[in-house]
Amino acid sequence: MIVVTGAAGFIGSCLVSKLNENNFNDLILVDDFTKAIKKKNYYHKKYKKLVEREVFFQWLDNNHKQVEFIFHIGARTDTTEFDLKLLYLLNTEYTKIVWRKCYEYGIPLIYCSSAATYGDGSKNFDDNTPPNELTPLNAYGISKNDFDKWAILQKNKPYFNIGLKFFNVYGPNEYHKLRMASVIYNSYKQILKDKQLNLFKSHRPDFKDGEQLRDFIYVKDVINIMYYFMNNRNSEFNGIYNIGTGQANSFNNLASAIFKAMKMPKNIKYIDIPEDIREKYQYFTEAKIEKLRRIGYNEKIYSLEEGVSDYVNTYLKNNSYL
């Protein structure tokens, strides 16, 4: 059996689709399944059992001999959440228990960190940078980085353990995230409604309006990378990896790709960044992915235009799911 936590969420449900596509159907899906808005992410998937997040550890204690692999994707991912106690409970402490159980029962583990751990990017978004040298800008990033710092210090580690720092992931199955969904999703909705897209002005002289840069990665690449790790369980690979394209794109380029995919004329309005987030706004993110390439992941990664086109025309226009 393969366990996927966060299986009702965005990336977790897409991963379940990837596993089903490759005939892995003996799956245990773990999440908070009380949220009806997420049901369409998993109801059509093939799986053995749904397990509520609160009872997962009890279930694992009773069934660990049958578990072949754990993908721990579940987390509180709201970057505007200020309740550090809640984030520590769901992101840091919960993941520590998953880690300890995987060590105790000899189960390989992939868990999710975040590019939010890099803070202002002064360490150049390098996944070789020790977590204790990073200063995240928000409570979510702190909760993720504190687990990374803890994991590095552990003597008892799962024999195969991989941490993944996701950059700006977009794609199908994020409908339930609403305002926390990707820029692509929310831009598509705004363009449909207003025939116009609002982008932030620059408040720095070294960036023009809309030329702020992000590393946008399509969720299909994310799940391909996770699937690669599952099938290449070399303990020499253990560690933390950036999951991005390695190529930053401006919001202006992103807007052009969305308007093109929607076959609509480009119409952009630049608005001020709200003052309450202006000082913490990131002007540049770009994953260094040489470490991922060195361990043998050589698959082509979707360009921004390719990914946006597939997302818009295959999924958003049809309100369909992966």
C-alpha positions as CSV (number, residue, x, y, z in Angstrom):
1,M,0.0,0.0,0.0
2,I,1.0,3.6,-0.6
3,V,-0.1,6.3,1.7
4,V,-0.8,9.9,0.5
5,T,-1.6,12.5,3.1
6,G,-3.3,15.7,2.0
7,A,-4.9,13.4,-0.7
8,A,-8.1,15.6,-0.9
9,G,-6.0,18.7,-1.6
10,F,-4.4,20.2,-4.7
11,I,-1.1,18.5,-5.1
12,G,-2.0,15.3,-3.2
13,S,-5.1,14.6,-5.4
14,C,-3.0,15.1,-8.5
15,L,-0.4,12.7,-7.2
16,V,-3.2,10.1,-6.6
17,S,-4.2,10.5,-10.3
18,K,-0.5,9.9,-11.3
19,L,-0.4,6.8,-9.2
20,N,-3.7,5.5,-10.6
21,E,-2.4,6.2,-14.1
22,N,0.4,3.8,-13.4
23,N,-1.8,1.1,-11.9
24,F,-1.2,1.9,-8.2
25,N,-4.7,1.6,-6.8
26,D,-3.9,0.1,-3.4
27,L,-3.8,3.5,-1.9
28,I,-4.6,4.9,1.5
29,L,-5.9,8.5,1.3
30,V,-5.4,10.6,4.4
31,D,-7.0,14.1,4.9
32,D,-9.8,15.9,6.6
33,F,-12.6,14.6,4.5
34,T,-15.3,16.7,6.2
35,K,-14.8,19.5,3.7
36,A,-17.3,18.9,0.9
37,I,-15.6,21.4,-1.4
38,K,-12.7,19.0,-1.8
39,K,-14.7,15.9,-2.7
40,K,-14.4,16.3,-6.4
41,N,-10.7,16.1,-6.1
42,Y,-10.8,12.4,-5.0
43,Y,-14.3,10.9,-5.5
44,H,-13.5,9.4,-8.9
45,K,-10.0,8.1,-7.9
46,K,-9.2,4.5,-7.2
47,Y,-8.1,3.8,-3.6
48,K,-8.5,1.2,-0.8
49,K,-9.5,3.4,2.1
50,L,-10.1,7.0,3.3
51,V,-8.4,7.7,6.7
52,E,-9.1,10.8,8.6
53,R,-6.1,12.9,9.5
54,E,-6.7,12.7,13.3
55,V,-6.7,8.9,13.4
56,F,-4.0,8.3,10.8
57,F,-1.2,7.4,13.3
58,Q,-3.4,4.9,15.1
59,W,-4.2,3.4,11.7
60,L,-0.5,3.3,10.7
61,D,0.4,1.5,14.0
62,N,-2.1,-1.2,13.1
63,N,-1.2,-1.5,9.4
64,H,2.4,-0.4,8.9
65,K,3.5,-3.9,7.7
66,Q,1.5,-3.4,4.6
67,V,2.7,0.1,3.8
68,E,5.3,0.4,1.1
69,F,5.7,4.2,0.9
70,I,4.4,7.4,2.4
71,F,3.9,10.7,0.6
72,H,3.3,13.3,3.3
73,I,1.7,16.2,1.3
74,G,-0.8,17.3,3.8
75,A,-0.2,20.7,5.5
76,R,-1.8,24.0,6.4
77,T,-0.7,26.0,3.4
78,D,-2.3,29.4,3.9
79,T,0.6,31.9,3.7
80,T,-1.6,34.5,5.3
81,E,-2.3,32.4,8.4
82,F,-0.8,34.2,11.5
83,D,-1.6,31.5,14.1
84,L,1.9,30.1,14.5
85,K,0.6,27.6,17.1
86,L,-1.8,26.1,14.6
87,L,0.8,26.0,11.9
88,Y,3.3,24.3,14.3
89,L,0.7,21.7,15.2
90,L,-0.3,20.8,11.6
91,N,2.9,21.4,9.8
92,T,5.8,21.0,12.2
93,E,4.7,18.6,14.9
94,Y,2.5,16.4,12.8
95,T,5.4,15.9,10.3
96,K,7.7,15.0,13.2
97,I,5.4,12.1,14.1
98,V,5.2,11.0,10.5
99,W,9.0,11.0,10.3
100,R,9.4,9.0,13.6
101,K,6.8,6.4,12.4
102,C,8.6,6.0,9.1
103,Y,11.9,5.5,10.9
104,E,10.4,3.0,13.4
105,Y,8.6,1.0,10.7
106,G,11.2,1.2,7.9
107,I,9.0,3.1,5.5
108,P,10.4,5.4,2.8
109,L,9.2,9.0,3.1
110,I,8.7,12.0,0.8
111,Y,7.5,15.1,2.7
112,C,6.8,18.7,1.6
113,S,8.8,21.7,2.6
114,S,8.3,25.0,0.8
115,A,10.1,27.7,-1.1
116,A,8.6,30.0,1.6
117,T,11.5,28.9,3.8
118,Y,13.8,31.0,1.7
119,G,12.4,34.3,2.9
120,D,13.7,37.3,0.9
121,G,15.9,35.0,-1.3
122,S,19.2,36.4,0.0
123,K,20.5,32.8,0.0
124,N,19.7,32.6,-3.7
125,F,17.1,29.9,-3.5
126,D,19.8,27.2,-3.2
127,D,18.6,23.9,-1.8
128,N,22.1,23.2,-0.5
129,T,21.7,26.1,2.0
130,P,21.3,24.7,5.6
131,P,17.8,25.5,7.0
132,N,19.3,27.2,10.0
133,E,20.7,29.9,7.7
134,L,17.3,30.8,6.3
135,T,14.9,33.5,7.6
136,P,11.3,32.9,6.3
137,L,9.1,36.0,6.0
138,N,5.8,34.5,7.2
139,A,4.5,32.0,9.8
140,Y,3.8,29.3,7.2
141,G,7.5,29.5,6.1
142,I,8.7,29.4,9.7
143,S,6.6,26.3,10.4
144,K,8.1,24.5,7.4
145,N,11.7,25.6,8.0
146,D,11.5,24.6,11.6
147,F,10.7,21.0,10.6
148,D,13.6,21.1,8.1
149,K,16.0,22.3,10.8
150,W,14.7,19.5,13.2
151,A,15.0,16.8,10.5
152,I,18.6,17.7,9.7
153,L,19.6,17.2,13.4
154,Q,18.0,13.8,13.8
155,K,20.2,10.7,14.2
156,N,17.2,8.4,13.5
157,K,16.1,9.0,10.0
158,P,13.9,7.0,7.6
159,Y,16.3,5.1,5.4
160,F,14.9,7.0,2.4
161,N,13.8,10.6,3.1
162,I,13.2,13.4,0.7
163,G,12.0,16.9,1.4
164,L,10.6,18.9,-1.5
165,K,10.5,22.7,-1.6
166,F,7.7,23.6,-3.9
167,F,7.9,27.0,-5.7
168,N,4.7,28.6,-7.3
169,V,2.7,25.5,-8.2
170,Y,-0.4,25.8,-10.4
171,G,-2.7,23.5,-12.2
172,P,-6.0,21.4,-12.0
173,N,-7.6,20.4,-8.7
174,E,-6.9,23.8,-6.9
175,Y,-10.4,25.1,-7.3
176,H,-11.2,24.7,-3.6
177,K,-8.3,26.9,-2.6
178,L,-10.2,30.0,-3.8
179,R,-8.1,33.2,-2.9
180,M,-5.1,30.9,-2.0
181,A,-5.2,29.3,-5.4
182,S,-2.5,30.1,-7.9
183,V,-2.1,33.4,-9.7
184,I,-3.0,31.6,-12.9
185,Y,-6.3,30.4,-11.5
186,N,-7.3,33.7,-10.0
187,S,-6.2,35.7,-13.1
188,Y,-8.3,33.4,-15.4
189,K,-11.3,34.1,-13.2
190,Q,-10.7,37.8,-13.2
191,I,-10.2,38.0,-17.0
192,L,-13.5,36.1,-17.5
193,K,-15.3,38.5,-15.3
194,D,-13.7,41.9,-16.1
195,K,-11.9,41.3,-19.5
196,Q,-9.0,42.8,-17.7
197,L,-6.2,41.6,-15.3
198,N,-4.9,43.6,-12.4
199,L,-1.2,43.3,-11.7
200,F,0.9,44.9,-8.9
201,K,2.9,48.0,-9.7
202,S,6.5,47.9,-8.7
203,H,7.6,49.9,-5.7
204,R,11.2,49.4,-6.4
205,P,13.3,51.4,-9.0
206,D,15.1,48.2,-10.2
207,F,11.8,46.6,-11.4
208,K,9.3,47.9,-13.8
209,D,5.5,47.4,-13.2
210,G,4.6,43.7,-13.7
211,E,8.2,42.7,-14.1
212,Q,8.4,41.1,-10.7
213,L,9.6,37.5,-11.2
214,R,8.4,34.1,-10.0
215,D,9.3,30.5,-10.7
216,F,5.9,29.0,-11.8
217,I,5.8,25.2,-12.0
218,Y,3.0,23.2,-13.4
219,V,1.6,20.5,-11.1
220,K,2.1,17.8,-13.7
221,D,5.9,18.4,-13.3
222,V,5.6,18.3,-9.6
223,I,3.9,14.9,-9.5
224,N,6.3,13.5,-12.2
225,I,9.2,14.4,-9.9
226,M,7.6,12.8,-6.9
227,Y,6.9,9.7,-8.9
228,Y,10.6,9.6,-10.0
229,F,11.8,9.7,-6.4
230,M,9.4,6.8,-5.5
231,N,10.9,4.7,-8.2
232,N,14.5,5.6,-7.4
233,R,14.9,5.0,-3.7
234,N,18.6,5.5,-3.4
235,S,19.6,6.6,0.2
236,E,22.4,8.7,-1.3
237,F,19.6,11.0,-2.6
238,N,18.3,11.8,0.9
239,G,17.9,15.5,1.5
240,I,16.0,18.5,0.5
241,Y,15.3,19.5,-3.2
242,N,13.9,22.5,-4.9
243,I,10.8,21.8,-7.1
244,G,10.6,24.5,-9.6
245,T,11.5,25.1,-13.3
246,G,14.8,26.9,-12.7
247,Q,13.5,29.7,-14.9
248,A,11.8,32.8,-13.4
249,N,9.1,34.5,-15.4
250,S,7.6,38.0,-15.0
251,F,3.9,38.6,-14.2
252,N,3.7,40.4,-17.5
253,N,4.8,37.2,-19.3
254,L,2.3,35.2,-17.2
255,A,-0.5,37.6,-18.2
256,S,0.5,37.3,-21.9
257,A,0.4,33.5,-21.7
258,I,-3.1,33.5,-20.0
259,F,-4.6,36.0,-22.5
260,K,-3.1,34.0,-25.4
261,A,-4.5,30.7,-24.0
262,M,-7.9,32.4,-23.6
263,K,-7.7,33.9,-27.1
264,M,-8.4,37.3,-25.7
265,P,-6.6,40.7,-26.3
266,K,-4.2,41.6,-23.5
267,N,-5.6,44.1,-21.1
268,I,-3.5,44.8,-18.0
269,K,-4.1,47.4,-15.2
270,Y,-1.4,48.0,-12.7
271,I,-2.4,48.6,-9.1
272,D,-0.5,49.4,-5.9
273,I,0.7,46.6,-3.7
274,P,-1.3,46.9,-0.4
275,E,0.7,48.6,2.2
276,D,0.3,45.8,4.8
277,I,2.2,43.3,2.5
278,R,4.4,45.8,0.6
279,E,7.5,45.4,2.8
280,K,7.4,41.6,2.7
281,Y,6.5,41.3,-1.0
282,Q,9.0,39.1,-3.0
283,Y,10.2,40.6,-6.2
284,F,12.1,37.5,-7.4
285,T,12.1,33.7,-6.9
286,E,13.9,31.2,-9.0
287,A,14.6,27.6,-8.0
288,K,18.1,26.3,-8.4
289,I,17.4,22.7,-9.7
290,E,20.9,21.5,-10.4
291,K,20.7,19.1,-7.4
292,L,17.6,17.5,-8.9
293,R,19.2,17.2,-12.3
294,R,22.4,15.6,-10.8
295,I,20.5,12.7,-9.3
296,G,19.1,11.8,-12.7
297,Y,15.8,13.6,-13.2
298,N,16.1,14.6,-16.9
299,E,12.5,14.9,-17.9
300,K,11.5,18.0,-19.9
301,I,9.7,20.6,-17.7
302,Y,6.7,22.5,-19.0
303,S,7.5,26.0,-20.1
304,L,5.2,28.7,-18.7
305,E,3.3,29.1,-21.9
306,E,2.9,25.3,-22.4
307,G,1.7,24.8,-18.8
308,V,-0.7,27.7,-18.8
309,S,-2.2,26.6,-22.2
310,D,-2.8,23.1,-21.0
311,Y,-4.3,24.2,-17.7
312,V,-6.6,26.8,-19.3
313,N,-7.8,24.7,-22.3
314,T,-7.9,21.2,-20.7
315,Y,-9.1,22.0,-17.3
316,L,-10.2,25.6,-16.5
317,K,-12.4,26.0,-19.5
318,N,-14.2,22.7,-18.7
319,N,-14.0,23.0,-14.9
320,S,-12.5,19.5,-15.0
321,Y,-10.1,17.6,-12.7
322,L,-6.9,15.6,-13.1
